[in-house]
Amino acid sequence: MVCCREMIQHRPYTQKVDVYSFGIVLWELITGMLPFQNMTAVQAAFAVVTKNVRPIIPNDCLPVLREIMTRCWDPNPDIRPPFTEIVGMLENAETEILTTVRKARFRCCMTQPMTAD
């Protein structure tokens, strides 16, 4: 997994490192892919730190999930949302997210929807 700037640069870090990682895990669940597959770990770390490179979010991604990922990946850890806010965003969008999962728009490891419509 690609880590955020604070970890890569061996700087002091807080729970906001976990927020960044949550955004990456969410992206992996949505896409069913690993981030930066075309790069080595060193290349990915360099791109994240020096060029603020982030995984490409699919065009058909739900706006609320796009917003969560984008905010989780902010280069400034102080701007990343706390988990309480992320949970609130997910709870507010629960119906839309569940409907999306039922339609199998999450690509990860699914050959058919996990829930019955």
N, C-alpha and C positions, 0 to 999 in steps of 0.2 A: 504494500500500500504506500502511496505517496504521502509524505508528511508535510506539514506546513513549515513556513519559513523559520519559526522559532526553534523547532526541533532540528532542522537541517543546519542551522547556523549555531547550534548549541547555546542558544540564548535562554534566559529564564522563561518559563512558560507556565500557563495556568490551564484551567479547564477548557479554555478557548481552543487549545490544541485538539481536544476531543470533539469540539464542535466542528472544526475543520474536517476531521476524520469522519464524522457523521455525514457531512455533506458528500464526501467521497463514497461512503457506503450506500447512501441513498442513490447516487448516480449509478453505482454498480447494479443495484436492484432494478432500477428503471431500464437500464440499457442491456443488462446481462453481459457486460464486457468488463475488462480491466482497463483502468485509465492508462493512457500513454503507452499503449502496446507497441508502438513503433519506436520507442526509446528504451535505452538502458536505464537502470535505476539512477545512475549518476547523471545522465542527460536529463531525465525527468526532474530530478532534484534541482539541477542548475536552471532549468526552464521555469520551474515554480518560483524559485528564489529571485532570479535576476530579471525574468521577463513576465512575471505574474501569469504564466500559462496555466490554464485550467482546462479540465475536460470539456468537450463540446456537448452542450445540452441539446437533446433532440428537439426538433421543431414542434413535435406533437406532445411534448411534455406539458402536464398540467401547470398553469401559471403559478399556483401556490407552491408546487414542488420546485419549479424553476427558481422562484424567489428564495425559498429556503436554501437551496444549494448555493445560489449566488451570494447570499448573505453569509453563509457558513464559510465560504472561501475568501472572504474579504482579506486583503493583505494585512490590514490593521486588526489585530486580535481584539482590540477594545470595541470595534464596531460589530464584530460577530455577535449574533444574538445569544442570550443565555438559553440553556435547555428548557427552562420554564416557558419561554416565548415560543420556541420551536414546537413544544408539545401543544401549546395553545393554538398555533397555526394549523397543526395537524388535526387537532380536535375540531376546529372550526370548519375544516374542509373534509371531515370524515366521510360524509355521504358521497361527495364527489369522488374521493379517492377510492372508496369501496366500489362504487359503480365502475370506475376505471379498471380496477383489478378484476371485477367480474367479466369485463369485456376483454380481458387478457392483454391490456395495453402494456402492462409490465412484462418485459421480455424475458426476464431472468428465469431460466430453467423451466419454462412453461411450454408444454406442448398442447395443453388445453387449460381452460380456466379452472382455478382451484375451488370455485364456489359455483353452485347451481343458480341459474337465473330464474 
